[in-house]
Amino acid sequence: MSDYSAQARNIRLLALDVDGVLTDGRIYYGNDGEELKSFSIKDGLGIKLLQRDAIEVVIITGRNSTIVARRAAELGIGEVIQGREDKLLALQEVCTQRSLRLDQCAYMGDDLPDLAAVKAVGLGMAPADAVAQLVAAADWVSDYGGGGGAVRQAAEQLLAWRGSLHTMLGDFD
């Protein structure tokens, strides 16, 4: 694995896909039409750690779901872009609004709609169970699958590269 410390210190924003990154990619439907998703509490703490280190987290997803908006609100994620298949264009719009360059962003995705964004950012990331094309394009690949701690590991890796992980974890001693 390469040393990404310089790039990580430059990161100001992490954009995340939902299905296959924050979840295991499965969608459950109840008898009354309700949609269910499972989110990892560990991933949520990883997001909180990033926020404490002044890394903004945004969600960019191709689907529309009230569950995603609810989870984002619980985690203090202020920007949730839903129903956007062109993830790179959505990310470019986010960057323009914040006067950021793409190299100041990290992006974690798992499937072909995420590929252009993963290639364009300063640090492209993927869960272990991402499609082969995305794994090949990513700078860093988690040991864990989507919804199973991949975001938490990505958060801790970013913080380690930035030199702030040890201090952050010390807050829990």
N, C-alpha and C positions, 0 to 999 in steps of 0.2 A: 504494500500500500504506500502510495506517495504521501509526502508531507504537504498538507494543505493549510498550514498555519497562516501563511500570508493571506491567502484568499479568505479564510474563515474570519480573520480580523477585519476584513473589508465588508463582511456580510451585515446587512441592515434589515433584511426581510427574508423570511422563509415562506414560500407558497406551497401549499399541500393540496393534492387531490384528495378525494374522500374514499370512494369505493375502490378497495384494493390497497389503500394506504392507511387511512384512519380506520377502515373496517377491513374485514377479510374478503370483501368483494361480493359477498352473498347478500341478496335482498330477500327478506321474508315478508310474505303477505298473510294477514289474518283473514278469517272468514268474513269479516265486515269491511274488508278492503284496506285496512290499516297496513302501513309499511313499517317494518321493523329493521333496525340495524344494531349491531353490537360494536361498541367503542371500548378501547382499552383505557382503564384508569391510569396505567403507567404512561401511556402516550400523552394523556392529559397533563400529568406532572411534568413531562418533558417540555411540553409547550409552555407551561408556567415558568420553568427554569429559563427558557429562551427569552421570554418576556422580561424577566428580571435582569437579563443581561442586555437589554435594549435592542433585542431582535424582535421586530414585529412579525406576527404570524397572520397570514391570510389564507383563505380557502378558495380554491378555484375548482369547480366541479361541473361536469357536463349534465348532470341530472338536477332536478328541483325536488327539494325535500324539506319539510318543516322540521324533521328530526335533526337535520344538519344545522339549521339555523339555531335550534335549541341548544345543541351541543356546543356550537361556537359561542353562544351567549354565556353558557356556563363557564367557558374557558377564557372569557374576556377577549375573544377574537372579534375585532370590530368590522372587518371586511370579509364578507362571504359573497362570492360571485357564483351564482348557480345558473344552470342552463347554457353554459358556454362550452362548445366543443373545441373552439380554437383557443387553447389554453395560453399559447404564446401571445396572441393578440390581447387577451385579457390581462396577462401579466405586464405587457408593455403599457397598457392603460393605467394599471396600478402604479407602475414606476413613474409615468409622466405626472400623475397626480401628486406624487411624493418627491419629485425631483431626484429620483434614483436612476442609476444606470443598471442594466441587467447584470453586470458583473458584481453588483452589490447585493444580489439576490441568490438564494439557494432555492431549489425546487425539488420536491419529491413526488414522483409519479410512478405508475405501474404499468401503463398500457400505451398503445400507439398514439392516442390523442395527447399524451403528455410528452412525447418524444422531442418535438421541436423546442419546447420550453426547457427540458432537461439539458439539451445541447447548447442552449443560448445563454444560460446563467453562469455565474461565477462558480457555483458548486451544484452539479446535477447529482441527485440522489435517487435511490430506488430500494424498495423492499426486496427481500430475497426471492420472492415468488413473482416478481415482475416479468413481463414478457422478455424474451431473449434480446430483442433489438434495443429495448430500454436498458437492460443490464449492461449491454455492450457499450452503450453511449454514456452511461453514468460515470461520474468521477468516483463515487463511493456507493457501495451496495451493503445494505444491512444484513446481518446474520438472521434476521427475523422476517417473517412474512407480514403482509398488510394486516392491520388489526391485532397483531400479536406482539407489539413492542418495537416495531421498526421505527416509528417516529420517535420514541423515547431514546433508542440507541442513536438515531441521527442527531437528536438534540444534544445528548451527552458527548457525541463525537465532535460536533461543532464547538461546544463549550471547551472541550479538551484542547482542540486546535487553537482556540482563542486564549487559552491559559486561564480560564475562569472556572473550570469544572470543579477543581479541588476546593476552592473557596465556596462555591455554591453548595456542594455536598456537605461542607462543614457546618452549614446552617442547620442541618438535620441531626447533628451529633447531640 
